[in-house]
Structure formats: C-alpha cells, structure tokens
Amino acid sequence: MTLFSDPSVGLDDPMMQRAYALAEQGRGTTSPNPLVGCVLVSEGRIVAEGFHARAGGPHAEAVALAVAGPRASGSHAYVTLEPCAHSGRTPPCVDALLAAGVAEVTIGMPDPTNEAGGGARVLESAGVRIHWADDPAPFEVQNEAWLTRVRQGRPFVRVKVAVTLDGRLALAARRRSAITGDGGRAITMRLRREATAVAVGAATVDVDDPRLTAREPDGSDSARTPRRFVLSRTSVPPLRSCMFADGADCTFVTSTVVPARALEELRAGGVRVLVYPYTASLRGTLAAIAEDGVNDILVEAGPSMLSALWDGGLIDELVVVTAGGMGGNAAPPLFLGQADAEGGTLVPRFVPVEAGIVQGDAVTVWRPQRERAPGKGM
Ligand SMILES: NC(=O)c1ccc[n+]([C@@H]2O[C@H](COP(=O)([O-])OP(=O)(O)OC[C@H]3O[C@@H](n4cnc5c(N)ncnc54)[C@H](OP(=O)(O)O)[C@@H]3O)[C@@H](O)[C@H]2O)c1
C-alpha cells in the first residue's frame, strides 16, 4: 500500500491496470490470502470482472467466470497473480478457467506458494496461451504483505508514529497527549481502514486507553474496522480497557510468563488470547499473529515498542507524522536504543520513499535501506 503514489501507473496494459485496481478492492479483508483481480476480455471488450474479497470467499477468477457465463469461452483472462492449481477452501482456479474454455491468460506475477509447475504450467500444457507481465514489480508491491507472511512467517509490519518537530512522541511521560492535528488523524484513520490489523503495546493501553477503531472525519465508525491486537510481554491491562470492553474484535498477545489465571479472566471477558514463548520476544509475537492469519499489521508504537521493533529489524515501513511544534526537554524521546552510527557519522538504515502534507501535518514514509521506493518498481 502506498500513500501518495500509485505503483500501477507504469503498467502499459490497460487490462492489467484494471485487474490491479480490482485487486485493490480486497485490501484489508483477504488475509491470509493475497489480493487478486481478474478481467475477462472477449473480442476486445471486457465481458466480466472480479476480485478476491475475503478468505473463504470465491477467488477473483471464479467471480469473473460466474459473471461471464458462456462469454468466457475463447476469452482472454488478465489476472494479477498466477491462478492457483491447488485446492484450498475453494477449488483450483486453473480447473475453472479450463472448464470455461478461456483461451489466453496474462499473469501479473508468479505465485510462490503454487506447487512445482504452478497454475501457469498446468494451463499451458492444456493449450492455453500464457503471457507474463513485462514487469511483475507493481504486482509484488501490491501483495508485499502477503509475500512477507509467506516468505518470512510474520506479517508485514507498518509502524506509525506521531512526533513533534523535535522528535518527541508525547508531551509528558505516561500522560495522554495530542501532538498532531487533523492531518495526523486523517492519515491514521486511512492507515487503519486499509490495514488487516492494528496493534498497540500494553503500556499504551494503560496510558491512552485507545479504541483503535477506524473512524470517518465526522467521528462515526468506518464501515470496516481492522482486527485489533494488544501486544505485551508480561503486563495485562485491565479488562475495563476500551479495547477489551467494547465488545468488538480484540486479541491480546502475550508471553508464556503471564499467569494462566490472568489470561482466563480475559478470555471469560470475551478477549481472544494468543501466547508466544517469552524467549521468542517480538519475533514470537509476530509469528503468533501471522499464524492467526494476518498478512499485515499497523503498529501505533510508543518508544519502547518502536525501539524493540527497530532493534529487531522488524519494521518494513515507518510512517512518521509531524506537526510544527516542539515537545521540549521534559517530553519523552522517540527512540531508546543505540545510535545508528559509525565513528562520528550517522549510518542511515532507512530511506524516505514518500512524503506529503496532509491538512497541515507532514507525513514521511520510510523503508529499510535495501529497498527502493514503492512507486519506482520496488
Ligand atoms: N506519538 C505516538 O505516535 C504514540 C503512539 C503510541 C504510544 N504513544 C505514547 O507512548 C507512551 C507509551 O510508550 P511505550 O513505549 O511505553 O509503550 P508501547 O508502545 O505500548 O510499548 C511498550 C509495550 O509493548 C509491550 N511489548 C511487547 N513486546 C515487547 C518487546 N519485545 N519490547 C518492548 N515492549 C514490548 C510491552 O509489554 P510489557 O509491558 O508486558 O513489557 C509494553 O507494555 C505513551 O505515553 C503513549 O501515549 C505515542
């Protein structure tokens, strides 16, 4: 997901651009599955479209084929991801494409989870003409969260922090403070709306007691709210905390050192609980969340959480929202770890990839050094 650029603008083929846009409609709801869009074209005209909306629901190809009916015969399918050749919760898409008589398939990117040979080879050996997109990069960017979970066994981690001009995260330690304005709120709500899951540390629940829901500018709840997680090692916030008490979906992720009785009380109060081995630390936290079917998570981090994620090399994207005021010397710092420096020189570990001004607040997006900007074929 990008905030100020569109990775699909470089796509030459308008049908693939359309398939990409369709896939986007599933953002936030397809986990643990990928985003997929499909366009069926016959005699130069689009006869059907589809996208994968949620896990367990029909795949993009099945949706489009159902809309097309007999018009699918002899058509050209444009799909953002290689069609699956295996049965999961739904039957293999290659079987459906063959049964419908699709003659040609253009594919955005290969599916790394497809068994040897994959869907493209099955289709090709059945006589279907296969074309691959010239550049798979935009499709890989679109599905980077899913690819992260599949390849690394953890969700794509996007961290959002609001900071003052002098890099402070709050105005005073352990006191709720508002340090960005309307722009910060708007960008936070957009990030939440498009995330599969959002998380805060247990300390933030104690201090801020957030709801962590997605809301519209008028304060009403958005149509879709992401799954909510509270991350802890040893502490257990009170059951009366907003996130536990409001009756909406909430999962508490903690380590094996927390007494079973405390966890039972949470479960009895309607809170889902995941437990990871204490020694596994944040990697264990994230692995448990990935196993729970989450491709991407937005962490709204305080200093300890940000520092632990940074030191663990577990941040895939850092979104920094800055308002034009100083926090002052009494305000707690953003980062608690060691400087990224060699001798007297700062060694940047992250590079800026996007920036914008949103309703008076500055938003900068940072990625680990090894990567290139999302809009530039990352
Ligand atoms: N400006 C912003 O964007 C922003 C966002 C969030 C919070 N805040 C502010 O930040 C302050 C709280 O910051 P914080 O850093 O103390 O809280 P935090 O972000 O909530 O992170 C610390 C919490 O994370 C848990 N955690 C789980 N695994 C961890 C690990 N491996 N390492 C470290 N912590 C781990 C800790 O659990 P245990 O307690 O069990 O160790 C602790 O409760 C508050 O003042 C809040 O208002 C600001």
The ligand as an ORCA input file, in Angstrom:
! r2SCAN-3c Opt
* xyz 0 1
  N       3.000      9.586     19.382
  C       2.658      8.380     19.032
  O       2.544      8.066     17.836
  C       2.404      7.348     20.106
  C       1.887      6.084     19.753
  C       1.705      5.147     20.766
  C       2.009      5.488     22.079
  N       2.476      6.737     22.370
  C       2.828      7.106     23.729
  O       3.884      6.264     24.138
  C       3.811      6.061     25.541
  C       3.908      4.594     25.805
  O       5.060      4.152     25.186
  P       5.732      2.775     25.472
  O       6.863      2.637     24.556
  O       5.956      2.646     26.939
  O       4.576      1.807     25.128
  P       4.168      0.846     23.961
  O       4.282      1.387     22.618
  O       2.823      0.472     24.386
  O       5.220     -0.341     24.040
  C       5.542     -0.980     25.218
  C       4.576     -2.094     25.484
  O       4.788     -3.083     24.483
  C       4.901     -4.340     25.075
  N       5.896     -5.197     24.430
  C       5.671     -6.421     23.918
  N       6.791     -6.943     23.434
  C       7.775     -6.063     23.658
  C       9.161     -6.054     23.412
  N       9.798     -7.076     22.839
  N       9.859     -4.971     23.775
  C       9.264     -3.906     24.361
  N       7.918     -3.872     24.634
  C       7.204     -4.940     24.290
  C       5.340     -4.071     26.491
  O       4.792     -5.127     27.235
  P       5.162     -5.370     28.753
  O       4.558     -4.199     29.494
  O       4.483     -6.626     29.084
  O       6.654     -5.402     28.815
  C       4.781     -2.706     26.821
  O       3.557     -2.797     27.516
  C       2.511      6.671     25.964
  O       2.788      7.935     26.527
  C       1.724      6.845     24.705
  O       0.847      7.945     24.770
  C       2.681      7.657     21.407
*
